[in-house]
């Protein structure tokens, strides 16, 4: 077996284990009841989307320094995946909101900021697909990705804490105490690992696909993400 | 090169700060009763229970309670609907509706629950 297969198998095993744990090991929570299980999807996808945007900005910077097309492929793949995970976080969040606080969408500061984030990275994808010439596309995307990431700490971490929000305080905050029992914490950590692994495998696959496509074409093709 | 970076960074941060202050009031939908009184249309007022007294009508379709907003003003809220779970334990309540003749007519009640990720069954 080659490395890719082993990594895929491990990711699948870990994910299956997490899904089992979320449904059969995690106890129903005080107040939330069985709804707490949504958190084990919602928190990891939100975390991965921030990670993806960070990586996209990091590789964008590397691209601007070296002008190596490898970094462009990594940066754009990360931004595209970040956008998808951000949609997943929004949708799971809206369902969670309906079931706990009573409405799918009421423009809570959390919802407003994630909506802005979706617009920003949606614009990245539109901008990228509108540029034909590969070097220009890489350069413009890299600058846009870097600039976009500046807004992420504000939108994700600062603004939602500044206002009253129906959204609970994040479970993962370095300074605060962890209001979570042991079993849930372990399952959450495993879920974060599984989700990150899925993201990483998908990213590698996407980057490889982009590379093969660029190699096989002499003329640069218009791409999605 | 370094000078250019610093100037660029300053411009970006100024822009971020500017947009934050420009959109500050749009970033939150929650208002106080004072604002609700002058508003046209539906608003979202947030607050906490002013007293433990929650009256549910006999058919269970109307809920009445006192909501105290951030400014300390307490107004009677009439909600047409069944009482949401956890209203008594809520750490924050958002009433969606409009202010009419001394009362707040709510179409919807949003409830912030104390989220403790603790198992309900103690092992």
Boltz contact constraints between the chains, C-beta under 6 A:
constraints:
  - contact:
      token1: [A, 27]
      token2: [B, 119]
      max_distance: 6.0
  - contact:
      token1: [A, 27]
      token2: [B, 121]
      max_distance: 6.0
  - contact:
      token1: [A, 28]
      token2: [B, 120]
      max_distance: 6.0
  - contact:
      token1: [A, 29]
      token2: [B, 117]
      max_distance: 6.0
  - contact:
      token1: [A, 30]
      token2: [B, 116]
      max_distance: 6.0
  - contact:
      token1: [A, 30]
      token2: [B, 118]
      max_distance: 6.0
  - contact:
      token1: [A, 30]
      token2: [B, 120]
      max_distance: 6.0
  - contact:
      token1: [A, 31]
      token2: [B, 113]
      max_distance: 6.0
  - contact:
      token1: [A, 101]
      token2: [B, 110]
      max_distance: 6.0
  - contact:
      token1: [A, 101]
      token2: [B, 111]
      max_distance: 6.0
  - contact:
      token1: [A, 102]
      token2: [B, 84]
      max_distance: 6.0
  - contact:
      token1: [A, 102]
      token2: [B, 110]
      max_distance: 6.0
  - contact:
      token1: [A, 103]
      token2: [B, 110]
      max_distance: 6.0
  - contact:
      token1: [A, 107]
      token2: [B, 29]
      max_distance: 6.0
  - contact:
      token1: [A, 109]
      token2: [B, 27]
      max_distance: 6.0
  - contact:
      token1: [A, 109]
      token2: [B, 28]
      max_distance: 6.0
  - contact:
      token1: [A, 112]
      token2: [B, 27]
      max_distance: 6.0
  - contact:
      token1: [A, 163]
      token2: [B, 28]
      max_distance: 6.0
  - contact:
      token1: [A, 164]
      token2: [B, 30]
      max_distance: 6.0
  - contact:
      token1: [A, 164]
      token2: [B, 46]
      max_distance: 6.0
  - contact:
      token1: [A, 166]
      token2: [B, 110]
      max_distance: 6.0
  - contact:
      token1: [A, 166]
      token2: [B, 112]
      max_distance: 6.0
  - contact:
      token1: [A, 168]
      token2: [B, 115]
      max_distance: 6.0
  - contact:
      token1: [A, 179]
      token2: [B, 116]
      max_distance: 6.0
  - contact:
      token1: [A, 180]
      token2: [B, 117]
      max_distance: 6.0
  - contact:
      token1: [A, 181]
      token2: [B, 118]
      max_distance: 6.0
  - contact:
      token1: [A, 181]
      token2: [B, 119]
      max_distance: 6.0
  - contact:
      token1: [A, 184]
      token2: [B, 117]
      max_distance: 6.0
